[in-house]
Amino acid sequence: MKNNRMIVTVVALLAICAFSVVMVVAGQPVAAVTALIPSVALGVQQIVQAGTGGAESRRERTAAQVPDREEEPRG
């Protein structure tokens, strides 16, 4: 499973690099390309997490760490 995640991450990073090169060759200023990199990287991170189930295990850990509280009557 970890190998699959590594492969997806490397492919995504190569796609970001290729996307950046294409934008520069197409005449976009470098500042525009660098401004898009964080948002594209965030999207790649979310895709990798969704594909590997990282968010689900995190939710289970969080739910296990938070103790149940009884609600107090109001008023």
N, C-alpha and C positions, 0 to 999 in steps of 0.2 A: 504493500500500500504506500509506503514511503517513497519507493521508486517512482510510482505513478505521479505522486505529487511533485517530485523533483522534475520529472519530464514535462509536466504541464507548466511548471514555473519557468523552466528554461525556454520552452516554446513561447510563452507569453512575453518574456523579456526580449527574445529575438524579434517578436512581432512589434514591440514598442520601438526597438532600435530601427527596424525597417520602416515603420510608420514615420519616425522622425526624419530619416534620410529622405524619404519620398516627399515629405512636406518641404524640406529645405531645397531639394532639387526643383520642386514645383514653384519656388519663388517666395515661399513664406519666410518671414523674418525669423531668425533663431530665437528671438524673445517669445514669439508666439508658440513655437515648438516647445520651449522649456516651460512655458506656462501650462501647457496641456499634460505634461508628463506626470505630475502628481495625481491628477484625476484619472488618467488612464491606468496608472499603477494601482490605484485604489480599486478600480473596477476589476483588474486582474486578480488582486488579492481576494476580492469577494467571490469571484468565479472559482478560484482554487479552493476556498473554504467551503463553498456550496458543493463542489464536486467531491471533496474528501470527508464531508460530514463534521468538520471542525466546530461549527456553530452548535450542533446538536449536543455534542459532548460537553461543551462549555455551559450550555443551559442546564444540563443535568448536574454539573458540579456546583453551579451557582445555587440551584434549588436545594441541593444537599447541604450547603454551607449556611443557609439562612434558616434560623430556627423559627418555628411557628409561634405566632404571638396571638394570645387571646385578646379579642377586642373588648375594651372597657365600655360599659354603658355610658351614654352621653346624657348630660342634663341633670 
